[in-house]
Amino acid sequence: MTKLTLKPILFVFIFFFSFNTFANPIDWFKLKPEEQKILRPYAKNWSTLDEEKQHKLYSISQEWLQMTPERKRRLKKRLKDWKRLTPKVRKDIKKWFEWYQQQPEEVKKEIQRKKTLFQKLSLKEQKKMELQWQHNFKSKNYAGKTQSP
């Protein structure tokens, strides 16, 4: 996970879990051809998906249609990186994301400030800090604590 950064993974979560408005089921045959093309992997079981899932997928298809080719390429890479993660790492990231979403704005701003400072470091300095953090994390057994990830 050292080559993967948290930013792309968080983007995926924010992107996929930020759509929560839905009303009625969406009829597959009323979708435009370009929407059906994007949602093709879900075509066979579309009618069995719950309304929330249909609307999330539909919203994603709308976002996809508006993206630039470069943004689509970056998102595909992020999704590919996400799929490579182990289930445990994915679970930990989901827990961290849920924790982060519950934090007050000042905590979120502080996290963003520190992230910005970290990104300004050289790759060598970033790697050194990552190793220090991993050592501190393991030695203090933060993994078992529930207050924050």
N, CA and C of each residue as an Amber inpcrd file, in Angstrom:
protein
   447
   0.8230000  -1.1950000   0.0000000   0.0000000   0.0000000   0.0000000
   0.8620000   1.2520000   0.0000000   2.1680000   1.0900000   0.0670000
   3.0220000   2.2580000   0.1290000   2.9640000   3.0830000  -1.1520000
   2.7560000   2.4400000  -2.2960000   2.6990000   3.1910000  -3.5460000
   1.3440000   3.8710000  -3.7300000   0.3260000   3.3480000  -3.0780000
  -1.0040000   3.9320000  -3.1840000  -1.1470000   5.0250000  -2.1410000
  -1.7650000   6.1150000  -2.5190000  -2.0080000   7.1540000  -1.5460000
  -3.4460000   7.0910000  -1.0890000  -3.7170000   7.6960000   0.0340000
  -5.0580000   7.6990000   0.5920000  -6.0010000   8.5800000  -0.2290000
  -5.4840000   9.6160000  -0.8460000  -6.3260000  10.5610000  -1.5890000
  -7.1580000   9.8820000  -2.6680000  -6.5710000   9.0810000  -3.5570000
  -7.4040000   8.4470000  -4.5890000  -8.4580000   7.5270000  -4.0070000
  -8.1090000   6.8440000  -2.9510000  -9.0500000   5.9120000  -2.3470000
 -10.1970000   6.6740000  -1.7040000  -9.8780000   7.7590000  -1.0240000
 -10.9390000   8.5730000  -0.4310000 -11.8460000   9.1600000  -1.4960000
 -11.2450000   9.5630000  -2.6270000 -12.0590000  10.0860000  -3.7170000
 -13.0910000   9.0590000  -4.1560000 -12.6650000   7.8290000  -4.2950000
 -13.5860000   6.7720000  -4.7130000 -14.7430000   6.6610000  -3.7310000
 -14.4390000   6.6840000  -2.4360000 -15.5060000   6.5800000  -1.4370000
 -16.4240000   7.7810000  -1.4770000 -15.8410000   8.9550000  -1.5290000
 -16.6770000  10.1530000  -1.5800000 -17.5480000  10.1160000  -2.8250000
 -16.9490000   9.7330000  -3.9390000 -17.6750000   9.6810000  -5.2030000
 -18.8190000   8.6780000  -5.1390000 -18.5620000   7.4700000  -4.6550000
 -19.5760000   6.4240000  -4.6800000 -20.5960000   6.5130000  -3.5520000
 -20.2280000   7.1070000  -2.4190000 -21.1540000   7.1240000  -1.3020000
 -21.8120000   8.4820000  -1.0880000 -21.6240000   9.4250000  -2.0050000
 -22.2120000  10.7370000  -1.8090000 -23.5850000  10.8790000  -2.4540000
 -24.0130000   9.8950000  -3.1990000 -25.3150000   9.9680000  -3.8480000
 -26.3300000   9.2040000  -3.0130000 -27.2760000   9.9250000  -2.4090000
 -28.2250000   9.2320000  -1.5570000 -29.6740000   9.6410000  -1.7940000
 -29.9640000  10.3030000  -2.9010000 -31.3400000  10.6690000  -3.1930000
 -31.9110000   9.7000000  -4.2130000 -33.0760000   9.1620000  -3.8970000
 -33.7430000   8.2490000  -4.8060000 -35.2380000   8.2960000  -4.5420000
 -36.0370000   7.9670000  -5.5500000 -37.4820000   8.0460000  -5.3910000
 -38.1470000   6.7520000  -5.8470000 -38.0480000   6.4300000  -7.1140000
 -38.7090000   5.2670000  -7.6850000 -37.6930000   4.4210000  -8.4390000
 -38.0470000   3.1470000  -8.6630000 -37.1430000   2.3250000  -9.4720000
 -36.9610000   2.9470000 -10.8630000 -35.8060000   2.6990000 -11.4370000
 -35.5170000   3.2140000 -12.7760000 -35.7040000   2.0770000 -13.7690000
 -36.5180000   2.3260000 -14.7610000 -36.7920000   1.3330000 -15.8070000
 -35.5900000   1.2610000 -16.7490000 -34.9940000   0.0890000 -16.8630000
 -33.8200000  -0.1050000 -17.7130000 -34.0700000   0.3850000 -19.1360000
 -35.2440000   0.1130000 -19.6660000 -35.5410000   0.4260000 -21.0610000
 -35.8080000   1.9060000 -21.2920000 -35.9170000   2.6830000 -20.2270000
 -36.0770000   4.1320000 -20.3650000 -34.7340000   4.8650000 -20.2830000
 -33.6910000   4.1060000 -19.9890000 -32.3530000   4.6940000 -19.9770000
 -31.9070000   4.9670000 -21.4050000 -31.1290000   6.0180000 -21.5750000
 -30.5640000   6.3390000 -22.8930000 -29.5270000   5.2790000 -23.2450000
 -29.2820000   5.0630000 -24.5400000 -28.2950000   4.0510000 -24.9590000
 -26.9160000   4.2430000 -24.3200000 -26.4560000   5.4950000 -24.2020000
 -25.1340000   5.7260000 -23.5990000 -25.1360000   5.3910000 -22.0990000
 -26.2760000   5.5730000 -21.4350000 -26.3890000   5.1970000 -20.0220000
 -26.3970000   3.6750000 -19.8850000 -27.1330000   3.0120000 -20.7730000
 -27.1610000   1.5500000 -20.7490000 -25.7700000   0.9700000 -20.9990000
 -25.0330000   1.6110000 -21.8760000 -23.6790000   1.1310000 -22.1700000
 -22.8030000   1.1750000 -20.9130000 -22.8850000   2.2710000 -20.1770000
 -22.0980000   2.4150000 -18.9520000 -22.5460000   1.4060000 -17.8920000
 -23.8540000   1.1890000 -17.8150000 -24.4260000   0.3250000 -16.7760000
 -24.5920000  -1.1260000 -17.2230000 -24.0650000  -1.4610000 -18.3870000
 -24.2230000  -2.8030000 -18.9540000 -23.9030000  -3.9500000 -17.9830000
 -22.8850000  -3.8350000 -17.1430000 -22.6110000  -4.9460000 -16.2110000
 -23.7960000  -5.2690000 -15.2820000 -24.7170000  -4.3270000 -15.1390000
 -25.8650000  -4.5230000 -14.2480000 -27.1550000  -4.8420000 -15.0110000
 -27.0700000  -4.9680000 -16.3170000 -28.2690000  -5.1330000 -17.1500000
 -29.1060000  -6.3530000 -16.7580000 -28.4710000  -7.4880000 -16.5690000
 -29.2220000  -8.7250000 -16.2880000 -30.0000000  -8.6650000 -14.9850000
 -29.4310000  -8.0200000 -13.9720000 -30.1220000  -8.0040000 -12.6810000
 -30.6240000  -6.6130000 -12.2970000 -30.7150000  -5.6960000 -13.2550000
 -31.1380000  -4.3240000 -12.9830000 -32.4680000  -4.2740000 -12.2250000
 -33.4370000  -5.0350000 -12.6810000 -34.7670000  -4.9780000 -12.0680000
 -34.7910000  -5.5430000 -10.6400000 -33.7760000  -6.3080000 -10.2850000
 -33.7390000  -6.8630000  -8.9280000 -32.9510000  -5.9850000  -7.9510000
 -32.2600000  -4.9770000  -8.4610000 -31.5210000  -4.0600000  -7.5900000
 -32.5070000  -3.1800000  -6.8340000 -32.1660000  -2.8550000  -5.5880000
 -33.0630000  -1.9560000  -4.8560000 -32.9610000  -0.5430000  -5.4370000
 -33.9530000   0.2730000  -5.1360000 -34.0390000   1.6230000  -5.7070000
 -32.7970000   2.4550000  -5.4060000 -32.3150000   2.3690000  -4.1860000
 -31.1440000   3.1590000  -3.8090000 -29.9410000   2.7930000  -4.6760000
 -29.7190000   1.5020000  -4.8660000 -28.5910000   1.0390000  -5.6840000
 -28.7580000   1.5110000  -7.1280000 -29.9690000   1.3840000  -7.6790000
 -30.2250000   1.8460000  -9.0440000 -29.9070000   3.3370000  -9.1770000
 -30.3640000   4.1220000  -8.2280000 -30.1530000   5.5640000  -8.3050000
 -28.6900000   5.9430000  -8.1120000 -27.9920000   5.2160000  -7.2530000
 -26.5520000   5.4630000  -7.1000000 -25.8330000   5.1770000  -8.4170000
 -26.1500000   4.0320000  -9.0060000 -25.5010000   3.6670000 -10.2670000
 -25.8620000   4.6490000 -11.3800000 -27.1110000   5.0520000 -11.4060000
 -27.5480000   6.0190000 -12.4190000 -26.7960000   7.3400000 -12.2430000
 -26.6760000   7.8060000 -11.0040000 -25.9390000   9.0490000 -10.7360000
 -24.4870000   8.9410000 -11.1740000 -23.9120000   7.7800000 -10.9210000
 -22.5290000   7.5600000 -11.3420000 -22.4260000   7.6120000 -12.8590000
 -23.4050000   7.0310000 -13.5450000 -23.3730000   7.0640000 -15.0150000
 -23.4710000   8.5000000 -15.5250000 -24.2690000   9.3270000 -14.8390000
 -24.3890000  10.7290000 -15.2450000 -23.0710000  11.4720000 -15.0350000
 -22.4470000  11.2100000 -13.9110000 -21.1400000  11.8210000 -13.6480000
 -20.1280000  11.3760000 -14.7080000 -20.1380000  10.0920000 -15.0130000
 -19.1990000   9.5290000 -15.9790000 -19.3480000  10.2120000 -17.3380000
 -20.5800000  10.4300000 -17.7430000 -20.8330000  11.0600000 -19.0400000
 -20.3030000  12.4920000 -19.1020000 -20.1930000  13.1320000 -17.9410000
 -19.7150000  14.5200000 -17.8920000 -18.1960000  14.6370000 -17.7370000
 -17.5410000  13.5340000 -17.4390000 -16.1010000  13.5760000 -17.1790000
 -15.2880000  13.7520000 -18.4500000 -14.1480000  14.3920000 -18.2620000
 -13.1930000  14.4980000 -19.3570000 -12.5010000  13.1390000 -19.5190000
 -11.9240000  12.8720000 -20.6900000 -11.2010000  11.6110000 -20.8680000
 -10.0800000  11.4160000 -19.8330000  -9.4060000  12.4860000 -19.4650000
  -8.3300000  12.3880000 -18.4770000  -8.8800000  12.0000000 -17.1110000
  -9.9810000  12.5930000 -16.7320000 -10.5810000  12.2650000 -15.4360000
 -11.0710000  10.8120000 -15.4300000 -11.6380000  10.3590000 -16.5280000
 -12.0730000   8.9630000 -16.6360000 -10.8810000   8.0200000 -16.4730000
  -9.7760000   8.3630000 -17.1080000  -8.5730000   7.5450000 -17.0130000
  -8.0890000   7.4550000 -15.5720000  -8.0740000   8.6060000 -14.8770000
  -7.6190000   8.6130000 -13.4760000  -8.5480000   7.7900000 -12.5890000
  -9.8490000   7.9170000 -12.8100000 -10.7970000   7.1600000 -11.9970000
 -10.6600000   5.6600000 -12.2430000 -10.4670000   5.2660000 -13.4980000
 -10.2640000   3.8490000 -13.8020000  -9.0380000   3.3150000 -13.0660000
  -7.9790000   4.1190000 -13.0440000  -6.7640000   3.7000000 -12.3380000
  -7.0390000   3.5630000 -10.8450000  -7.7670000   4.5130000 -10.2680000
  -8.0900000   4.4560000  -8.8400000  -8.9160000   3.2230000  -8.5130000
  -9.8790000   2.9230000  -9.3610000 -10.7050000   1.7370000  -9.1310000
  -9.8750000   0.4600000  -9.2480000  -8.9610000   0.4500000 -10.2010000
  -8.0730000  -0.7020000 -10.3640000  -7.1970000  -0.8620000  -9.1170000
  -6.6860000   0.2590000  -8.6040000  -5.8780000   0.2290000  -7.3780000
  -6.7160000  -0.2690000  -6.1990000  -7.9510000   0.1750000  -6.1210000
  -8.8480000  -0.2390000  -5.0350000  -9.0730000  -1.7450000  -5.0720000
  -9.2870000  -2.2890000  -6.2710000  -9.5350000  -3.7210000  -6.4030000
  -8.3210000  -4.5450000  -5.9880000  -7.1350000  -3.9780000  -6.1060000
  -5.9090000  -4.6890000  -5.7300000  -5.7070000  -4.7700000  -4.2220000
  -6.3850000  -3.9200000  -3.4760000  -6.2210000  -3.9230000  -2.0220000
  -6.8510000  -5.1750000  -1.4210000  -6.3100000  -5.5880000  -0.3100000
  -6.8710000  -6.7490000   0.3800000  -8.2040000  -6.3410000   1.0240000
  -9.0700000  -7.3050000   1.2780000 -10.3390000  -6.9780000   1.9480000
 -10.1340000  -6.2760000   3.2920000  -9.0970000  -6.6630000   4.0330000
  -8.8400000  -6.0250000   5.3280000  -8.4730000  -4.5520000   5.1560000
  -7.6210000  -4.2680000   4.1810000  -7.2210000  -2.8750000   3.9460000
  -8.4390000  -2.0640000   3.5060000  -9.2570000  -2.6260000   2.6290000
 -10.4780000  -1.9260000   2.2060000 -11.3830000  -1.6420000   3.4000000
 -11.5200000  -2.6340000   4.2760000 -12.3640000  -2.4690000   5.4620000
 -11.8200000  -1.3570000   6.3540000 -10.5000000  -1.3390000   6.5460000
  -9.8780000  -0.2930000   7.3570000 -10.1000000   1.0880000   6.7510000
  -9.9990000   1.1780000   5.4420000 -10.2130000   2.4600000   4.7670000
 -11.6650000   2.9060000   4.9230000 -12.5880000   1.9700000   4.8000000
 -14.0050000   2.3030000   4.9840000 -14.2570000   2.8110000   6.4030000
 -13.6490000   2.1430000   7.3940000 -13.7980000   2.5800000   8.7810000
 -13.2420000   3.9890000   8.9540000 -12.0640000   4.2350000   8.3840000
 -11.4540000   5.5590000   8.4890000 -12.3530000   6.6010000   7.8360000
 -12.9040000   6.2930000   6.6870000 -13.7750000   7.2230000   5.9850000
 -15.0100000   7.5500000   6.8300000 -15.6210000   6.5370000   7.4220000
 -16.7920000   6.7620000   8.2830000 -16.4180000   7.6430000   9.4750000
 -15.2560000   7.3620000  10.0680000 -14.7750000   8.1780000  11.1840000
 -14.5690000   9.6210000  10.7290000 -13.9210000   9.7820000   9.5920000
 -13.6210000  11.1150000   9.0570000 -14.9090000  11.8960000   8.8060000
 -15.9200000  11.2640000   8.2340000 -17.1830000  11.9290000   7.9210000
 -17.8650000  12.4630000   9.1860000 -17.6120000  11.8540000  10.3240000
 -18.2550000  12.2740000  11.5690000 -17.4910000  13.3830000  12.2880000
 -16.3260000  13.7400000  11.7830000 -15.5040000  14.7370000  12.4580000
 -16.0040000  16.1550000  12.1790000 -15.8000000  17.0620000  13.1430000
 -16.1520000  18.4640000  12.9140000 -15.2570000  19.0760000  11.8330000
 -15.7080000  20.1510000  11.2590000 -14.9770000  20.7870000  10.1550000
 -13.5480000  21.1630000  10.5380000 -13.3340000  21.6160000  11.7570000
 -11.9720000  22.0170000  12.1440000 -11.0150000  20.8300000  12.1320000
 -11.4980000  19.6510000  12.4960000 -10.6580000  18.4470000  12.4580000
 -10.3660000  18.0860000  11.0020000 -11.3710000  18.1490000  10.1540000
 -11.1790000  17.8550000   8.7300000 -10.1820000  18.8290000   8.1040000
 -10.2870000  20.0950000   8.4590000  -9.3530000  21.0960000   7.9190000
  -7.9250000  20.8270000   8.3730000  -7.7770000  20.4060000   9.6270000
  -6.4380000  20.0860000  10.1420000  -5.8510000  18.8790000   9.4190000
  -6.6810000  17.8830000   9.1690000  -6.2300000  16.7020000   8.4210000
  -5.7960000  17.1230000   7.0190000  -6.5890000  17.9690000   6.3630000
  -6.2400000  18.4370000   5.0230000  -4.9470000  19.2530000   5.0430000
  -4.7720000  20.0830000   6.0830000  -3.5560000  20.8860000   6.2020000
  -2.3290000  19.9750000   6.3080000  -2.4400000  18.9550000   7.1450000
  -1.3130000  18.0260000   7.3150000  -1.0580000  17.2310000   6.0400000
  -2.1190000  16.8590000   5.3500000  -1.9650000  16.1380000   4.0960000
  -1.2220000  17.0040000   3.0730000  -1.5760000  18.2710000   3.0110000
  -0.9230000  19.2010000   2.0860000   0.5600000  19.3260000   2.4220000
   0.8710000  19.4510000   3.7040000   2.2780000  19.5340000   4.1150000
   3.0290000  18.2580000   3.7390000   2.3900000  17.1170000   3.9650000
   3.0070000  15.8340000   3.6320000   3.2970000  15.7460000   2.1340000
   2.3510000  16.1880000   1.3100000   2.5210000  16.1110000  -0.1430000
   3.6250000  17.0250000  -0.6520000   3.9710000  18.0370000   0.1140000
   5.0450000  18.9560000  -0.2820000   6.4290000  18.3720000   0.0010000
   6.4680000  17.3080000   0.7970000   7.7440000  16.6670000   1.1000000
   8.2580000  15.9080000  -0.1220000   9.5590000  15.6680000  -0.1340000
  10.1260000  14.8250000  -1.1890000   9.6300000  13.3930000  -0.9890000
   9.7240000  12.5850000  -2.0340000   9.2900000  11.1930000  -1.9230000
  10.0810000  10.4480000  -0.8480000  11.3570000  10.7810000  -0.7410000
  12.2020000  10.1400000   0.2700000  11.7090000  10.4970000   1.6780000
  11.3960000  11.7670000   1.8870000  10.8940000  12.1990000   3.2010000
   9.5190000  11.5900000   3.4880000   8.6780000  11.5000000   2.4610000
   7.3620000  10.8800000   2.6370000   7.5110000   9.4230000   3.0620000
   8.3940000   8.7080000   2.3910000   8.6170000   7.2970000   2.7080000
   9.1170000   7.1430000   4.1470000  10.0420000   8.0060000   4.5370000
  10.5790000   7.9670000   5.8990000   9.4630000   8.1920000   6.9210000
   8.6050000   9.1630000   6.6700000   7.4890000   9.4280000   7.5880000
   6.5070000   8.2670000   7.6240000   6.2480000   7.6650000   6.4650000
   5.3440000   6.5080000   6.4220000   5.8900000   5.3680000   7.2800000
   7.1920000   5.1050000   7.1650000   7.8090000   4.0440000   7.9590000
   7.7490000   4.3490000   9.4520000   7.9840000   5.6180000   9.8070000
   7.8900000   6.0170000  11.2110000   6.4600000   5.8320000  11.7180000
   5.4870000   6.2530000  10.9280000   4.0900000   6.1360000  11.3250000
   3.7100000   4.6670000  11.5000000   4.1280000   3.8230000  10.5470000
   3.8100000   2.3980000  10.6500000   4.4110000   1.8000000  11.9160000
   5.6450000   2.1710000  12.2100000   6.2930000   1.6710000  13.4240000
   5.5330000   2.1390000  14.6680000   5.2060000   3.4370000  14.7190000
   4.4740000   3.9770000  15.8710000   3.0950000   3.3410000  15.9920000
   2.4420000   3.1510000  14.8850000   1.1040000   2.5660000  14.8660000
   1.1300000   1.1630000  15.4480000   2.0840000   0.3590000  14.9830000
   2.1840000  -1.0230000  15.4550000   2.6310000  -1.0870000  16.9140000
   3.5930000  -0.2500000  17.3020000   4.1250000  -0.3190000  18.6600000
   3.1180000   0.1740000  19.7010000   2.2210000   1.0640000  19.3220000
   1.2290000   1.5830000  20.2730000  -0.0960000   0.8480000  20.1700000
  -0.1700000  -0.1210000  19.2660000  -1.3570000  -0.9560000  19.0950000
  -2.6280000  -0.1340000  18.8690000  -2.5500000   0.8320000  17.9750000
  -3.7260000   1.6490000  17.6520000  -4.7910000   0.8230000  16.9450000
  -4.3910000  -0.2710000  16.3570000  -5.3220000  -1.0700000  15.5640000
  -6.5280000  -1.5280000  16.3810000  -6.3620000  -1.7180000  17.6710000
  -7.4620000  -2.1810000  18.4990000  -8.3630000  -1.0880000  19.0410000
  -7.9890000   0.1700000  18.8620000  -8.7590000   1.2750000  19.4150000
  -9.9180000   1.6260000  18.4830000 -11.0020000   2.1180000  19.0840000
 -12.1960000   2.4030000  18.2860000 -12.4940000   3.8930000  18.1530000
 -11.7880000   4.7600000  18.8610000 -12.0900000   6.1790000  18.7940000
 -11.7620000   6.7710000  17.4300000 -10.6590000   6.4150000  16.8830000
 -10.2890000   6.8610000  15.5500000  -9.4470000   5.7750000  14.9140000
  -9.4300000   5.7630000  13.6010000  -8.6610000   4.6990000  12.9250000
  -7.1760000   4.8800000  13.0810000
